[in-house]
Amino acid sequence: VVAIAPNGRGELRVVSLNRQEEAAIGGLFRRTGTWIDYVAGVRAALGDAGVEVPSCDLVISGDVPEGAGVSSSAALEVSTMIAMLACAGVTASPIDIALWAQSAEVKYVGMPCGVMDQFISANGMAGHALVVDCRSLSFEPARLPDEVAFVVIDSQVRHRLVDGGYAARRADCEAAAGRLGIRVLRDARLDMLDRKILPERLLRRARHVVSENLRVGQTAAALADRNIAKAGALMNASHARLRDDFDVTCAETNALAAIAADTNGVHGARQMGGGFGGAVLALVNASDTDEASARIIAAYRARTGIGTTAFVCRVGDGAREIAP
């Protein structure tokens, strides 16, 4: 939640209630390597788009865990952008908001991310997953069956995607596409992945991306058919490829995913987010979420010595202005 009001002082004044910190942001963007970059980057990206944000006060509060792979940065960017647009008296489409928020993270925060997280934060539909085409920026809603829920379990291993692992995977994918003679790996087929063309590391990176795109469509179809067992199996397969081909899991998320998948009432589990730690997403019978969460947390502590928390995802609409 971002509260905003014009202040007439010629600068942004920002307070984070979560961190109990405040900052004054001047006219020129200067990267600090802190949460402030996300706010200042949003204003700078809006300026690039021709939107002049007046000097204002912002108060930010949120309950999205940071560094857990649940898109806390996109939540901050999109909500801040909607607040700034409202203060500037400018209306923008959810797709424009997503693209501008992505630009803030890529150009100003310094994380070469795709548009998925910001797109979903801006375009979410209550009770649905979204099957997103990041090339055309079109999407189809996939209704989530009422009898299941998604539970997020935090490994407590924090990641910082700006530290380079994410960028290295992106570079590998671009190199693999180049060797295959295509622009991006979404245009590849599994039968194109040949060891004579791709060295082992690039082959594994490409295999994850191409097979994961297939799993997205298969999972949407399984959920539509209420074939929960198949959807869970696809999540387990996704985690295996993240672990074995993309190399973005860690010992803790591997343990957590395995524990979750073996827990009664859970159909499947996978690490979520950009990797290198974060949270695991589990597909659980709606009636079993409390018991399954408690068992997973207890087993994880017994195996790793790490205490953690879990919460049930409420799939809501995208970010929006809440008028007083």
DRENPAVEX-829972 format. One record per residue (C-alpha): residue number from 1; residue in one letter; y, z, x. Coordinates in nm, 2 decimals, m for minus. Layout:
BEGIN
<pt pos="NUM" code="A" Y="Y" Z="Z" X="X"/>
...
! end
This chain:
BEGIN
<pt pos="1" code="V" Y="0.00" Z="0.00" X="0.00"/>
<pt pos="2" code="V" Y="0.34" Z="m0.10" X="0.14"/>
<pt pos="3" code="A" Y="0.66" Z="0.04" X="m0.02"/>
<pt pos="4" code="I" Y="0.98" Z="m0.15" X="0.07"/>
<pt pos="5" code="A" Y="1.35" Z="m0.13" X="0.01"/>
<pt pos="6" code="P" Y="1.65" Z="m0.30" X="0.17"/>
<pt pos="7" code="N" Y="1.84" Z="m0.07" X="0.40"/>
<pt pos="8" code="G" Y="2.15" Z="m0.28" X="0.52"/>
<pt pos="9" code="R" Y="2.10" Z="m0.15" X="0.88"/>
<pt pos="10" code="G" Y="2.02" Z="m0.48" X="1.05"/>
<pt pos="11" code="E" Y="1.66" Z="m0.38" X="1.15"/>
<pt pos="12" code="L" Y="1.32" Z="m0.30" X="1.00"/>
<pt pos="13" code="R" Y="1.24" Z="0.07" X="0.99"/>
<pt pos="14" code="V" Y="0.87" Z="0.13" X="0.94"/>
<pt pos="15" code="V" Y="0.67" Z="0.45" X="0.88"/>
<pt pos="16" code="S" Y="0.29" Z="0.47" X="0.89"/>
<pt pos="17" code="L" Y="0.17" Z="0.76" X="0.69"/>
<pt pos="18" code="N" Y="m0.18" Z="0.73" X="0.83"/>
<pt pos="19" code="R" Y="m0.06" Z="0.76" X="1.19"/>
<pt pos="20" code="Q" Y="0.24" Z="0.98" X="1.12"/>
<pt pos="21" code="E" Y="0.45" Z="0.74" X="1.33"/>
<pt pos="22" code="E" Y="0.76" Z="0.54" X="1.27"/>
<pt pos="23" code="A" Y="0.93" Z="0.26" X="1.45"/>
<pt pos="24" code="A" Y="1.25" Z="0.05" X="1.44"/>
<pt pos="25" code="I" Y="1.19" Z="m0.33" X="1.49"/>
<pt pos="26" code="G" Y="1.48" Z="m0.54" X="1.61"/>
<pt pos="27" code="G" Y="1.54" Z="m0.91" X="1.56"/>
<pt pos="28" code="L" Y="1.33" Z="m1.06" X="1.83"/>
<pt pos="29" code="F" Y="0.95" Z="m1.01" X="1.84"/>
<pt pos="30" code="R" Y="0.83" Z="m0.82" X="2.14"/>
<pt pos="31" code="R" Y="0.45" Z="m0.76" X="2.16"/>
<pt pos="32" code="T" Y="0.37" Z="m0.39" X="2.20"/>
<pt pos="33" code="G" Y="m0.01" Z="m0.39" X="2.17"/>
<pt pos="34" code="T" Y="0.01" Z="m0.14" X="1.88"/>
<pt pos="35" code="W" Y="0.00" Z="m0.15" X="1.51"/>
<pt pos="36" code="I" Y="0.37" Z="m0.24" X="1.51"/>
<pt pos="37" code="D" Y="0.29" Z="m0.59" X="1.62"/>
<pt pos="38" code="Y" Y="0.12" Z="m0.66" X="1.28"/>
<pt pos="39" code="V" Y="0.44" Z="m0.57" X="1.09"/>
<pt pos="40" code="A" Y="0.68" Z="m0.74" X="1.33"/>
<pt pos="41" code="G" Y="0.45" Z="m1.04" X="1.35"/>
<pt pos="42" code="V" Y="0.45" Z="m1.08" X="0.98"/>
<pt pos="43" code="R" Y="0.83" Z="m1.09" X="0.97"/>
<pt pos="44" code="A" Y="0.83" Z="m1.34" X="1.26"/>
<pt pos="45" code="A" Y="0.57" Z="m1.57" X="1.09"/>
<pt pos="46" code="L" Y="0.78" Z="m1.56" X="0.77"/>
<pt pos="47" code="G" Y="1.08" Z="m1.66" X="0.98"/>
<pt pos="48" code="D" Y="0.88" Z="m1.95" X="1.12"/>
<pt pos="49" code="A" Y="0.82" Z="m2.06" X="0.76"/>
<pt pos="50" code="G" Y="1.19" Z="m2.05" X="0.68"/>
<pt pos="51" code="V" Y="1.19" Z="m1.71" X="0.50"/>
<pt pos="52" code="E" Y="1.46" Z="m1.47" X="0.61"/>
<pt pos="53" code="V" Y="1.35" Z="m1.11" X="0.56"/>
<pt pos="54" code="P" Y="1.65" Z="m0.88" X="0.50"/>
<pt pos="55" code="S" Y="1.67" Z="m0.55" X="0.69"/>
<pt pos="56" code="C" Y="1.46" Z="m0.30" X="0.51"/>
<pt pos="57" code="D" Y="1.26" Z="0.02" X="0.52"/>
<pt pos="58" code="L" Y="0.88" Z="0.01" X="0.49"/>
<pt pos="59" code="V" Y="0.63" Z="0.29" X="0.43"/>
<pt pos="60" code="I" Y="0.27" Z="0.20" X="0.48"/>
<pt pos="61" code="S" Y="m0.04" Z="0.38" X="0.38"/>
<pt pos="62" code="G" Y="m0.40" Z="0.27" X="0.35"/>
<pt pos="63" code="D" Y="m0.76" Z="0.37" X="0.32"/>
<pt pos="64" code="V" Y="m0.92" Z="0.07" X="0.49"/>
<pt pos="65" code="P" Y="m1.10" Z="0.20" X="0.81"/>
<pt pos="66" code="E" Y="m0.95" Z="0.06" X="1.13"/>
<pt pos="67" code="G" Y="m1.17" Z="m0.11" X="1.38"/>
<pt pos="68" code="A" Y="m1.47" Z="m0.10" X="1.15"/>
<pt pos="69" code="G" Y="m1.49" Z="m0.47" X="1.08"/>
<pt pos="70" code="V" Y="m1.36" Z="m0.45" X="0.72"/>
<pt pos="71" code="S" Y="m1.05" Z="m0.65" X="0.78"/>
<pt pos="72" code="S" Y="m0.79" Z="m0.37" X="0.81"/>
<pt pos="73" code="S" Y="m0.56" Z="m0.60" X="1.00"/>
<pt pos="74" code="A" Y="m0.56" Z="m0.87" X="0.73"/>
<pt pos="75" code="A" Y="m0.51" Z="m0.60" X="0.46"/>
<pt pos="76" code="L" Y="m0.20" Z="m0.48" X="0.65"/>
<pt pos="77" code="E" Y="m0.07" Z="m0.83" X="0.72"/>
<pt pos="78" code="V" Y="m0.11" Z="m0.96" X="0.36"/>
<pt pos="79" code="S" Y="0.03" Z="m0.65" X="0.19"/>
<pt pos="80" code="T" Y="0.32" Z="m0.63" X="0.43"/>
<pt pos="81" code="M" Y="0.39" Z="m1.00" X="0.37"/>
<pt pos="82" code="I" Y="0.39" Z="m0.97" X="m0.01"/>
<pt pos="83" code="A" Y="0.63" Z="m0.67" X="0.02"/>
<pt pos="84" code="M" Y="0.86" Z="m0.87" X="0.25"/>
<pt pos="85" code="L" Y="0.86" Z="m1.17" X="0.03"/>
<pt pos="86" code="A" Y="0.95" Z="m0.96" X="m0.27"/>
<pt pos="87" code="C" Y="1.23" Z="m0.80" X="m0.08"/>
<pt pos="88" code="A" Y="1.35" Z="m1.15" X="0.02"/>
<pt pos="89" code="G" Y="1.33" Z="m1.27" X="m0.34"/>
<pt pos="90" code="V" Y="1.08" Z="m1.55" X="m0.24"/>
<pt pos="91" code="T" Y="0.77" Z="m1.65" X="m0.43"/>
<pt pos="92" code="A" Y="0.48" Z="m1.80" X="m0.24"/>
<pt pos="93" code="S" Y="0.12" Z="m1.91" X="m0.33"/>
<pt pos="94" code="P" Y="m0.17" Z="m1.69" X="m0.22"/>
<pt pos="95" code="I" Y="m0.28" Z="m1.98" X="0.01"/>
<pt pos="96" code="D" Y="0.06" Z="m1.99" X="0.19"/>
<pt pos="97" code="I" Y="0.05" Z="m1.61" X="0.22"/>
<pt pos="98" code="A" Y="m0.30" Z="m1.63" X="0.38"/>
<pt pos="99" code="L" Y="m0.19" Z="m1.90" X="0.63"/>
<pt pos="100" code="W" Y="0.13" Z="m1.72" X="0.72"/>
<pt pos="101" code="A" Y="m0.06" Z="m1.40" X="0.77"/>
<pt pos="102" code="Q" Y="m0.31" Z="m1.57" X="0.99"/>
<pt pos="103" code="S" Y="m0.03" Z="m1.72" X="1.19"/>
<pt pos="104" code="A" Y="0.11" Z="m1.37" X="1.24"/>
<pt pos="105" code="E" Y="m0.22" Z="m1.25" X="1.39"/>
<pt pos="106" code="V" Y="m0.28" Z="m1.56" X="1.60"/>
<pt pos="107" code="K" Y="0.07" Z="m1.63" X="1.73"/>
<pt pos="108" code="Y" Y="0.22" Z="m1.28" X="1.75"/>
<pt pos="109" code="V" Y="m0.07" Z="m1.02" X="1.77"/>
<pt pos="110" code="G" Y="m0.26" Z="m1.25" X="2.00"/>
<pt pos="111" code="M" Y="m0.60" Z="m1.27" X="1.82"/>
<pt pos="112" code="P" Y="m0.73" Z="m1.63" X="1.77"/>
<pt pos="113" code="C" Y="m0.88" Z="m1.56" X="1.43"/>
<pt pos="114" code="G" Y="m0.97" Z="m1.79" X="1.15"/>
<pt pos="115" code="V" Y="m0.82" Z="m1.77" X="0.81"/>
<pt pos="116" code="M" Y="m1.11" Z="m1.60" X="0.62"/>
<pt pos="117" code="D" Y="m1.00" Z="m1.24" X="0.62"/>
<pt pos="118" code="Q" Y="m0.64" Z="m1.31" X="0.52"/>
<pt pos="119" code="F" Y="m0.76" Z="m1.57" X="0.26"/>
<pt pos="120" code="I" Y="m0.98" Z="m1.32" X="0.09"/>
<pt pos="121" code="S" Y="m0.71" Z="m1.04" X="0.10"/>
<pt pos="122" code="A" Y="m0.47" Z="m1.28" X="m0.08"/>
<pt pos="123" code="N" Y="m0.72" Z="m1.46" X="m0.31"/>
<pt pos="124" code="G" Y="m0.98" Z="m1.20" X="m0.40"/>
<pt pos="125" code="M" Y="m1.13" Z="m1.19" X="m0.75"/>
<pt pos="126" code="A" Y="m1.26" Z="m0.87" X="m0.90"/>
<pt pos="127" code="G" Y="m1.64" Z="m0.86" X="m0.93"/>
<pt pos="128" code="H" Y="m1.69" Z="m1.17" X="m0.72"/>
<pt pos="129" code="A" Y="m1.76" Z="m1.28" X="m0.37"/>
<pt pos="130" code="L" Y="m1.58" Z="m1.60" X="m0.26"/>
<pt pos="131" code="V" Y="m1.75" Z="m1.90" X="m0.11"/>
<pt pos="132" code="V" Y="m1.46" Z="m2.02" X="0.11"/>
<pt pos="133" code="D" Y="m1.42" Z="m2.37" X="0.27"/>
<pt pos="134" code="C" Y="m1.18" Z="m2.29" X="0.55"/>
<pt pos="135" code="R" Y="m1.11" Z="m2.66" X="0.62"/>
<pt pos="136" code="S" Y="m0.99" Z="m2.76" X="0.27"/>
<pt pos="137" code="L" Y="m0.88" Z="m2.40" X="0.18"/>
<pt pos="138" code="S" Y="m1.08" Z="m2.43" X="m0.15"/>
<pt pos="139" code="F" Y="m1.31" Z="m2.16" X="m0.28"/>
<pt pos="140" code="E" Y="m1.56" Z="m2.09" X="m0.55"/>
<pt pos="141" code="P" Y="m1.62" Z="m1.75" X="m0.70"/>
<pt pos="142" code="A" Y="m1.97" Z="m1.61" X="m0.68"/>
<pt pos="143" code="R" Y="m2.03" Z="m1.34" X="m0.94"/>
<pt pos="144" code="L" Y="m2.19" Z="m1.03" X="m0.81"/>
<pt pos="145" code="P" Y="m2.47" Z="m0.89" X="m1.03"/>
<pt pos="146" code="D" Y="m2.39" Z="m0.56" X="m1.19"/>
<pt pos="147" code="E" Y="m2.72" Z="m0.41" X="m1.08"/>
<pt pos="148" code="V" Y="m2.63" Z="m0.41" X="m0.71"/>
<pt pos="149" code="A" Y="m2.34" Z="m0.28" X="m0.50"/>
<pt pos="150" code="F" Y="m2.23" Z="m0.32" X="m0.14"/>
<pt pos="151" code="V" Y="m2.22" Z="m0.01" X="0.08"/>
<pt pos="152" code="V" Y="m2.03" Z="0.00" X="0.40"/>
<pt pos="153" code="I" Y="m2.16" Z="0.23" X="0.67"/>
<pt pos="154" code="D" Y="m1.94" Z="0.29" X="0.97"/>
<pt pos="155" code="S" Y="m2.11" Z="0.29" X="1.31"/>
<pt pos="156" code="Q" Y="m1.81" Z="0.48" X="1.45"/>
<pt pos="157" code="V" Y="m1.81" Z="0.23" X="1.74"/>
<pt pos="158" code="R" Y="m1.46" Z="0.09" X="1.75"/>
<pt pos="159" code="H" Y="m1.39" Z="m0.27" X="1.85"/>
<pt pos="160" code="R" Y="m1.07" Z="m0.44" X="1.96"/>
<pt pos="161" code="L" Y="m1.11" Z="m0.81" X="1.90"/>
<pt pos="162" code="V" Y="m0.80" Z="m0.88" X="2.11"/>
<pt pos="163" code="D" Y="m0.99" Z="m0.76" X="2.41"/>
<pt pos="164" code="G" Y="m1.15" Z="m1.10" X="2.46"/>
<pt pos="165" code="G" Y="m1.50" Z="m1.10" X="2.32"/>
<pt pos="166" code="Y" Y="m1.40" Z="m1.28" X="2.00"/>
<pt pos="167" code="A" Y="m1.20" Z="m1.54" X="2.19"/>
<pt pos="168" code="A" Y="m1.49" Z="m1.60" X="2.43"/>
<pt pos="169" code="R" Y="m1.72" Z="m1.67" X="2.13"/>
<pt pos="170" code="R" Y="m1.47" Z="m1.91" X="1.99"/>
<pt pos="171" code="A" Y="m1.44" Z="m2.09" X="2.32"/>
<pt pos="172" code="D" Y="m1.82" Z="m2.12" X="2.33"/>
<pt pos="173" code="C" Y="m1.83" Z="m2.27" X="1.98"/>
<pt pos="174" code="E" Y="m1.56" Z="m2.52" X="2.08"/>
<pt pos="175" code="A" Y="m1.75" Z="m2.62" X="2.39"/>
<pt pos="176" code="A" Y="m2.07" Z="m2.67" X="2.20"/>
<pt pos="177" code="A" Y="m1.89" Z="m2.89" X="1.94"/>
<pt pos="178" code="G" Y="m1.74" Z="m3.09" X="2.22"/>
<pt pos="179" code="R" Y="m2.08" Z="m3.15" X="2.38"/>
<pt pos="180" code="L" Y="m2.22" Z="m3.26" X="2.04"/>
<pt pos="181" code="G" Y="m1.93" Z="m3.50" X="1.99"/>
<pt pos="182" code="I" Y="m1.79" Z="m3.33" X="1.68"/>
<pt pos="183" code="R" Y="m1.47" Z="m3.15" X="1.61"/>
<pt pos="184" code="V" Y="m1.61" Z="m2.82" X="1.49"/>
<pt pos="185" code="L" Y="m1.96" Z="m2.68" X="1.44"/>
<pt pos="186" code="R" Y="m1.94" Z="m2.69" X="1.07"/>
<pt pos="187" code="D" Y="m2.01" Z="m3.06" X="1.10"/>
<pt pos="188" code="A" Y="m2.33" Z="m3.00" X="1.30"/>
<pt pos="189" code="R" Y="m2.69" Z="m2.99" X="1.16"/>
<pt pos="190" code="L" Y="m2.97" Z="m2.78" X="1.29"/>
<pt pos="191" code="D" Y="m3.16" Z="m3.09" X="1.40"/>
<pt pos="192" code="M" Y="m2.86" Z="m3.18" X="1.63"/>
<pt pos="193" code="L" Y="m2.90" Z="m2.87" X="1.84"/>
<pt pos="194" code="D" Y="m3.09" Z="m3.01" X="2.14"/>
<pt pos="195" code="R" Y="m3.15" Z="m2.82" X="2.47"/>
<pt pos="196" code="K" Y="m3.09" Z="m3.16" X="2.65"/>
<pt pos="197" code="I" Y="m2.73" Z="m3.15" X="2.53"/>
<pt pos="198" code="L" Y="m2.65" Z="m2.78" X="2.50"/>
<pt pos="199" code="P" Y="m2.72" Z="m2.52" X="2.77"/>
<pt pos="200" code="E" Y="m2.89" Z="m2.21" X="2.64"/>
<pt pos="201" code="R" Y="m2.59" Z="m1.99" X="2.57"/>
<pt pos="202" code="L" Y="m2.41" Z="m2.27" X="2.38"/>
<pt pos="203" code="L" Y="m2.73" Z="m2.36" X="2.20"/>
<pt pos="204" code="R" Y="m2.76" Z="m2.00" X="2.07"/>
<pt pos="205" code="R" Y="m2.39" Z="m1.98" X="1.97"/>
<pt pos="206" code="A" Y="m2.42" Z="m2.31" X="1.77"/>
<pt pos="207" code="R" Y="m2.75" Z="m2.21" X="1.61"/>
<pt pos="208" code="H" Y="m2.59" Z="m1.90" X="1.47"/>
<pt pos="209" code="V" Y="m2.29" Z="m2.08" X="1.33"/>
<pt pos="210" code="V" Y="m2.48" Z="m2.37" X="1.17"/>
<pt pos="211" code="S" Y="m2.75" Z="m2.15" X="1.03"/>
<pt pos="212" code="E" Y="m2.49" Z="m1.90" X="0.90"/>
<pt pos="213" code="N" Y="m2.31" Z="m2.17" X="0.71"/>
<pt pos="214" code="L" Y="m2.64" Z="m2.25" X="0.54"/>
<pt pos="215" code="R" Y="m2.70" Z="m1.89" X="0.46"/>
<pt pos="216" code="V" Y="m2.36" Z="m1.86" X="0.28"/>
<pt pos="217" code="G" Y="m2.46" Z="m2.12" X="0.02"/>
<pt pos="218" code="Q" Y="m2.81" Z="m1.98" X="m0.01"/>
<pt pos="219" code="T" Y="m2.68" Z="m1.63" X="m0.06"/>
<pt pos="220" code="A" Y="m2.43" Z="m1.74" X="m0.33"/>
<pt pos="221" code="A" Y="m2.72" Z="m1.92" X="m0.51"/>
<pt pos="222" code="A" Y="m2.95" Z="m1.62" X="m0.48"/>
<pt pos="223" code="L" Y="m2.68" Z="m1.39" X="m0.63"/>
<pt pos="224" code="A" Y="m2.62" Z="m1.63" X="m0.91"/>
<pt pos="225" code="D" Y="m2.99" Z="m1.63" X="m0.99"/>
<pt pos="226" code="R" Y="m3.01" Z="m1.25" X="m0.96"/>
<pt pos="227" code="N" Y="m3.26" Z="m1.30" X="m0.68"/>
<pt pos="228" code="I" Y="m3.16" Z="m0.98" X="m0.50"/>
<pt pos="229" code="A" Y="m3.46" Z="m0.97" X="m0.27"/>
<pt pos="230" code="K" Y="m3.37" Z="m1.32" X="m0.13"/>
<pt pos="231" code="A" Y="m3.00" Z="m1.22" X="m0.09"/>
<pt pos="232" code="G" Y="m3.11" Z="m0.91" X="0.10"/>
<pt pos="233" code="A" Y="m3.35" Z="m1.11" X="0.32"/>
<pt pos="234" code="L" Y="m3.07" Z="m1.35" X="0.41"/>
<pt pos="235" code="M" Y="m2.85" Z="m1.06" X="0.51"/>
<pt pos="236" code="N" Y="m3.12" Z="m0.94" X="0.74"/>
<pt pos="237" code="A" Y="m3.16" Z="m1.28" X="0.89"/>
<pt pos="238" code="S" Y="m2.78" Z="m1.30" X="0.94"/>
<pt pos="239" code="H" Y="m2.78" Z="m0.98" X="1.14"/>
<pt pos="240" code="A" Y="m3.07" Z="m1.10" X="1.35"/>
<pt pos="241" code="R" Y="m2.88" Z="m1.41" X="1.45"/>
<pt pos="242" code="L" Y="m2.56" Z="m1.21" X="1.52"/>
<pt pos="243" code="R" Y="m2.78" Z="m1.00" X="1.75"/>
<pt pos="244" code="D" Y="m2.99" Z="m1.26" X="1.92"/>
<pt pos="245" code="D" Y="m2.78" Z="m1.58" X="1.92"/>
<pt pos="246" code="F" Y="m2.41" Z="m1.47" X="1.90"/>
<pt pos="247" code="D" Y="m2.45" Z="m1.15" X="2.10"/>
<pt pos="248" code="V" Y="m2.18" Z="m0.96" X="1.91"/>
<pt pos="249" code="T" Y="m2.38" Z="m0.66" X="1.79"/>
<pt pos="250" code="C" Y="m2.43" Z="m0.34" X="1.98"/>
<pt pos="251" code="A" Y="m2.71" Z="m0.08" X="2.00"/>
<pt pos="252" code="E" Y="m2.55" Z="0.14" X="1.74"/>
<pt pos="253" code="T" Y="m2.49" Z="m0.14" X="1.48"/>
<pt pos="254" code="N" Y="m2.84" Z="m0.27" X="1.55"/>
<pt pos="255" code="A" Y="m2.99" Z="0.08" X="1.48"/>
<pt pos="256" code="L" Y="m2.77" Z="0.12" X="1.17"/>
<pt pos="257" code="A" Y="m2.87" Z="m0.22" X="1.02"/>
<pt pos="258" code="A" Y="m3.24" Z="m0.15" X="1.09"/>
<pt pos="259" code="I" Y="m3.22" Z="0.20" X="0.93"/>
<pt pos="260" code="A" Y="m3.04" Z="0.06" X="0.63"/>
<pt pos="261" code="A" Y="m3.28" Z="m0.23" X="0.57"/>
<pt pos="262" code="D" Y="m3.57" Z="0.02" X="0.58"/>
<pt pos="263" code="T" Y="m3.42" Z="0.26" X="0.33"/>
<pt pos="264" code="N" Y="m3.54" Z="0.27" X="m0.03"/>
<pt pos="265" code="G" Y="m3.30" Z="0.10" X="m0.27"/>
<pt pos="266" code="V" Y="m3.16" Z="m0.13" X="0.00"/>
<pt pos="267" code="H" Y="m3.23" Z="m0.50" X="m0.01"/>
<pt pos="268" code="G" Y="m3.07" Z="m0.60" X="0.32"/>
<pt pos="269" code="A" Y="m2.80" Z="m0.52" X="0.58"/>
<pt pos="270" code="R" Y="m2.59" Z="m0.69" X="0.84"/>
<pt pos="271" code="Q" Y="m2.31" Z="m0.60" X="1.08"/>
<pt pos="272" code="M" Y="m1.98" Z="m0.72" X="0.93"/>
<pt pos="273" code="G" Y="m1.65" Z="m0.82" X="1.09"/>
<pt pos="274" code="G" Y="m1.59" Z="m0.98" X="1.42"/>
<pt pos="275" code="G" Y="m1.85" Z="m0.78" X="1.61"/>
<pt pos="276" code="F" Y="m1.88" Z="m0.55" X="1.91"/>
<pt pos="277" code="G" Y="m1.91" Z="m0.25" X="1.69"/>
<pt pos="278" code="G" Y="m1.77" Z="m0.17" X="1.35"/>
<pt pos="279" code="A" Y="m1.95" Z="m0.13" X="1.03"/>
<pt pos="280" code="V" Y="m2.28" Z="m0.25" X="0.86"/>
<pt pos="281" code="L" Y="m2.28" Z="m0.39" X="0.51"/>
<pt pos="282" code="A" Y="m2.58" Z="m0.31" X="0.29"/>
<pt pos="283" code="L" Y="m2.69" Z="m0.46" X="m0.04"/>
<pt pos="284" code="V" Y="m2.80" Z="m0.17" X="m0.25"/>
<pt pos="285" code="N" Y="m2.92" Z="m0.10" X="m0.60"/>
<pt pos="286" code="A" Y="m2.62" Z="0.03" X="m0.79"/>
<pt pos="287" code="S" Y="m2.82" Z="0.32" X="m0.91"/>
<pt pos="288" code="D" Y="m2.93" Z="0.42" X="m0.56"/>
<pt pos="289" code="T" Y="m2.60" Z="0.41" X="m0.37"/>
<pt pos="290" code="D" Y="m2.55" Z="0.78" X="m0.33"/>
<pt pos="291" code="E" Y="m2.90" Z="0.86" X="m0.22"/>
<pt pos="292" code="A" Y="m2.94" Z="0.56" X="0.00"/>
<pt pos="293" code="S" Y="m2.61" Z="0.63" X="0.17"/>
<pt pos="294" code="A" Y="m2.71" Z="0.99" X="0.24"/>
<pt pos="295" code="R" Y="m3.05" Z="0.89" X="0.39"/>
<pt pos="296" code="I" Y="m2.89" Z="0.62" X="0.61"/>
<pt pos="297" code="I" Y="m2.63" Z="0.86" X="0.74"/>
<pt pos="298" code="A" Y="m2.89" Z="1.13" X="0.81"/>
<pt pos="299" code="A" Y="m3.13" Z="0.89" X="0.99"/>
<pt pos="300" code="Y" Y="m2.85" Z="0.74" X="1.19"/>
<pt pos="301" code="R" Y="m2.74" Z="1.08" X="1.31"/>
<pt pos="302" code="A" Y="m3.11" Z="1.17" X="1.40"/>
<pt pos="303" code="R" Y="m3.15" Z="0.84" X="1.60"/>
<pt pos="304" code="T" Y="m2.81" Z="0.82" X="1.77"/>
<pt pos="305" code="G" Y="m2.65" Z="1.17" X="1.75"/>
<pt pos="306" code="I" Y="m2.35" Z="1.01" X="1.57"/>
<pt pos="307" code="G" Y="m2.22" Z="1.14" X="1.25"/>
<pt pos="308" code="T" Y="m2.07" Z="0.89" X="1.01"/>
<pt pos="309" code="T" Y="m1.95" Z="0.81" X="0.66"/>
<pt pos="310" code="A" Y="m2.03" Z="0.54" X="0.40"/>
<pt pos="311" code="F" Y="m1.85" Z="0.41" X="0.10"/>
<pt pos="312" code="V" Y="m1.92" Z="0.18" X="m0.19"/>
<pt pos="313" code="C" Y="m1.72" Z="m0.14" X="m0.20"/>
<pt pos="314" code="R" Y="m1.52" Z="m0.20" X="m0.51"/>
<pt pos="315" code="V" Y="m1.46" Z="m0.57" X="m0.52"/>
<pt pos="316" code="G" Y="m1.11" Z="m0.61" X="m0.66"/>
<pt pos="317" code="D" Y="m0.84" Z="m0.87" X="m0.69"/>
<pt pos="318" code="G" Y="m0.63" Z="m0.99" X="m0.40"/>
<pt pos="319" code="A" Y="m0.31" Z="m0.82" X="m0.29"/>
<pt pos="320" code="R" Y="m0.03" Z="m0.82" X="m0.54"/>
<pt pos="321" code="E" Y="0.32" Z="m0.68" X="m0.61"/>
<pt pos="322" code="I" Y="0.33" Z="m0.36" X="m0.80"/>
<pt pos="323" code="A" Y="0.67" Z="m0.33" X="m0.96"/>
<pt pos="324" code="P" Y="0.81" Z="0.02" X="m1.02"/>
! end
